[in-house]
Amino acid sequence: MNFLELATDKRFSVRNFKAQSVEKEKLDLILEAGRIAPTACNYQPQRILVIEDAAAIEKLKQCTSCHFDAPVALMVCYDKTTCWKNKTNGTIGGDVDASIVTTQMMLEAAELGLGTTWVGAFNHQKARELFDIPGYLVPVALLPIGYPADDVEPHPWHFKRFDIDHTVFYNSFDGITEGEAH
């Protein structure tokens, strides 16, 4: 399978998982995909919490309704003391780095026959408290992972995409109007 087939057809948001654990070998490959992800200046600020035992899963359920009863979830954070800082505008690259890491892990999971859903809707403060997240770490995403239920299908919106000329411009944004990309 080539990358575009994986990204277009095989990977979609799974919100219903089988009650089947994820093999350690597969989880290790997913984590390796995150480890080798590109980050700004290769600072590698990602810090990933593996949530897999029953007590930790119960804590996760207190932070979000978007756990989908997955047998494992990854909480992707970044260390704000080690991430790249843009000297031209003062921004930091931690959110971007954590997003790249999450994307690579999500795609590796799909290649391994596992389903995921990128979850941003969780109570960060509750997660900090329940999982003892230090103040220098910033949670960005949850990635529930598991085997998709037999009846799971992509949401109809999954395949709805704008034509490329609606989102890609060459050399200038001349002629684009506000809100046009929605």
C-alpha positions in Angstrom: 0.0 0.0 0.0 1.3 3.4 -0.8 1.1 6.5 1.4 -1.9 8.2 -0.2 -3.9 4.9 0.0 -3.0 4.7 3.7 -3.9 8.3 4.4 -7.0 8.4 2.2 -8.7 5.0 2.6 -7.2 3.0 5.5 -6.9 5.7 8.1 -10.1 7.2 9.5 -11.3 8.3 12.9 -12.4 5.2 14.8 -14.9 5.7 17.6 -15.8 2.2 18.4 -13.2 -0.4 19.3 -13.2 -4.1 20.0 -12.5 -5.3 23.6 -9.2 -6.6 22.4 -5.8 -5.5 23.8 -3.1 -4.1 21.5 0.0 -6.2 21.3 3.1 -4.7 22.9 5.0 -5.2 19.6 2.5 -3.1 17.8 2.4 -0.4 20.5 6.2 -0.3 20.4 6.2 0.3 16.6 3.7 3.1 17.1 5.8 4.7 19.8 8.9 4.3 17.6 7.1 6.2 14.8 6.6 9.0 17.3 10.2 8.9 18.5 11.6 9.3 15.0 9.2 12.1 13.9 10.7 15.3 12.8 10.7 18.1 15.3 12.0 21.7 15.0 15.8 21.7 15.3 15.5 18.0 16.2 14.9 19.1 19.9 12.5 16.2 20.4 10.3 17.9 23.1 7.6 15.2 22.8 6.7 13.4 26.0 4.2 10.6 25.6 2.1 9.0 28.4 0.9 5.5 27.6 -2.5 4.9 29.2 -3.2 1.2 29.2 -4.0 -0.3 32.6 -7.6 -0.3 34.0 -6.9 2.4 36.6 -5.3 4.7 34.1 -8.2 4.2 31.6 -10.7 5.1 34.4 -8.7 8.3 35.0 -8.8 9.1 31.3 -12.6 8.6 31.3 -12.8 11.4 33.9 -10.9 13.8 31.5 -12.9 13.2 28.3 -16.0 11.5 26.9 -14.0 10.9 23.7 -12.1 7.8 25.0 -14.4 5.4 23.0 -13.5 2.6 25.3 -10.2 2.0 23.5 -7.9 -0.4 25.3 -4.9 2.0 25.1 -4.5 5.7 24.6 -1.5 7.9 24.2 -1.4 11.4 25.7 1.0 13.5 23.6 2.6 16.4 25.4 5.6 18.6 24.8 8.2 20.0 27.2 8.0 23.7 26.9 11.5 24.1 28.3 13.1 22.2 25.5 11.1 23.0 22.4 12.2 25.4 19.7 11.5 29.1 20.1 11.0 31.3 17.1 13.2 34.4 17.6 11.4 36.4 15.0 7.9 36.3 16.6 8.4 34.7 20.1 6.2 31.6 19.4 7.3 28.2 20.4 7.0 25.0 18.3 5.8 22.5 20.8 2.2 22.3 19.5 3.5 21.7 16.0 6.1 19.1 17.1 3.5 17.2 19.2 1.1 17.3 16.2 3.7 15.9 13.9 4.5 13.1 16.4 0.8 12.3 16.9 0.3 12.2 13.1 3.1 9.7 12.6 1.9 7.5 15.4 -1.7 7.6 14.0 -0.5 6.6 10.5 1.7 3.8 11.9 -1.3 2.5 13.8 -3.4 2.4 10.6 -0.6 0.6 8.8 -0.7 -2.0 11.6 -4.4 -2.5 11.2 -5.3 -0.5 14.3 -7.7 2.4 14.6 -7.3 5.8 16.2 -9.0 9.1 16.7 -7.2 12.3 17.3 -8.8 13.8 20.4 -8.3 17.4 21.4 -11.5 17.6 23.4 -10.3 16.7 26.9 -10.0 18.6 30.2 -6.3 19.5 30.3 -6.4 20.6 34.0 -8.1 17.4 35.1 -5.6 15.4 33.1 -2.8 17.3 34.8 -4.2 16.5 38.2 -5.1 12.8 37.6 -1.9 11.9 35.7 0.5 14.1 37.7 1.6 16.1 34.7 4.4 18.5 35.6 3.9 22.2 34.9 6.6 22.3 32.2 4.7 19.6 30.1 1.9 20.8 27.9 -0.8 18.2 26.8 -1.7 18.5 23.2 -3.6 15.4 22.1 -5.0 12.1 23.1 -4.8 9.2 20.7 -7.1 6.3 21.6 -5.8 3.1 19.9 -7.3 -0.3 19.3 -8.8 -2.7 16.9 -11.8 -1.2 15.2 -15.2 -2.8 15.9 -16.4 -5.0 13.0 -19.2 -2.6 12.0 -17.1 0.6 12.1 -17.0 2.7 8.9 -15.5 6.1 8.1 -17.9 9.0 8.7 -19.3 10.2 5.4 -17.4 13.5 5.8 -14.1 11.6 5.8 -14.2 11.4 2.0 -15.4 14.9 1.4 -12.5 17.0 0.3 -12.2 20.3 -1.5 -10.6 20.3 -4.9 -6.9 21.0 -4.6 -7.3 24.4 -6.3 -9.5 25.5 -3.4 -6.7 25.0 -0.8 -3.4 25.4 -2.8 -2.1 28.6 -4.2 1.1 29.4 -6.1 3.3 32.4 -5.3 0.6 34.6 -4.0 -2.8 34.5 -2.2 -4.0 37.1 -4.6 -7.7 36.7 -5.2 -8.5 34.6 -2.1 -11.3 35.9 0.1 -11.9 35.5 3.8 -13.7 32.3 4.8 -13.3 30.8 1.3 -11.6 27.7 2.7 -14.6 26.7 4.8 
